[in-house]
Amino acid sequence: MRKVNILTIIGIIFAICVAIIFFYLGVQARTSGISIFHSRYIIKGKLFGESADIRDFVALKYNITEEAKNLKEDTELATVIKTYNFVEEGYKYAIDNLTLLNGIKVLLKGGADSWNPAWLSLAIKHQSGGLDGDCEDVTSLIVALSRANGINIWQNIGTITLNSGIYGHSWGTVIIDGTEYLLEGTREAPLMELKTIDQVYKDAKAMNQMLKYEASIKFNEKDVLTTVGADLNKELPPQLPPSKLQELKKALDE
């Protein structure tokens, strides 16, 4: 009997140790860019004031996967550029002010920084012929459509620094053949070629323009990676106002 009790105690201690290790690894995953154990990454107040898993904003819903079929090209590079230009056609950079109505009854009303899921942005684009939204909205749609075609692309949340100051921002990064390229969704213009972030910085410097992207969070429909100590719900500086869009375009050498 004593032997059984000792084994039981050893088993309990072992289980506790394993639980502690898994908990520790889970914390590390949320702070060091490691994605494990299908952890839930809840961001508060961004879905019309409600909390949601951040990955849901780029979820591959039916309308996304069906539209992506029309954007598939022979190469990943061509697919990304075609996808980007599809989203940019008719796009206008605008601060969130989305209200969904059923007749005269308000169903959903976006807040000061409400994020539109990609499937919703695509539906709006089909209905209106274009998309009005801020950096998160346009980037989510580019990312989701590209991911539906198997592209290694991520949505980034962080800050952008221009001559006039630091602003909260969202942008895309895509990795093709081991090279990482920048996708700035707020350009309001077609994309002719992809540039690496180093090339973008080099071009900005040649124009005597300050330009710096700093991501604290990057995600797609499966994974969330963060910098050390990053918090999904940490308040960022005010987002890039429409009045500063021309400054960003100039820094991008456009």
C-alpha positions, 0 to 999 in steps of 0.5 A: 500500500505504501508503495502505491501511495508513493507512486501516486505522489510521484505521479502527481508531482510529475503532472504538476511539473509538466503543467508548470512547464507548459504554462511557462512555454505558453507565456514565452510563446506570447512574448517571444515570437513562438506560436504553440499550443493553439493559444487564443490571442484575444484583442479587445474592443476591435470588432465593433466594440467587442473582443475577438481572436486577432486571427479572425480578422484575416480568417479564410471565409468562403467569400475570401477563398472564392475570390482568391481563385480569381487572383491566382497567378503562375508565381507567388510574386505575380499573385501578390501584386494582382491581389494587392491591385485588386484590393487597391482598386477603388480604395480610399484611406479613411478613419473608421466610421462604419455603420451597418444598417437594416433599413433605418435600424443600426445593427453594428457601429464601428468605434474610433478604431474598429477593425473590419474582418477581411470577409466583411471588407470584401463584401463591402468592396463588392457592394460599393465597387471600392473600399473605404477604410484605414490601415488595418482594414485594407491590410487584413483583406490583402493578407487574407486573400493572399493567404488563401493562395498559400502565400507566406504573408503577415499582417503587422501592428505597430508604429510608423515614424515619419518626419511629422511624428510617430503614428499607430499603423498596420502593414503587410510583410510577405516572404517570397523565396526567403526575401521579405518585402513590404506591403503598404496598403494605404498607398491608394495606388497600383503596385508595380513591384515589391520592395524590401524594407531596406530598399524602402528605407534607402529610397526614403533617405534619398528623399530626405524623408524619415520612415521607420516601421516597428512591429510589435505584433504580426499575425495571420489566420493561424499564428500570432508572433510578438516581440518580447513583452508585447501586449496585444491590447497595449494602446498605440499612438494615434493612427496615421490621420488622412492629412498625413497620407501624402507625407507617407506617399512621399516617403515611399518615393511616390 
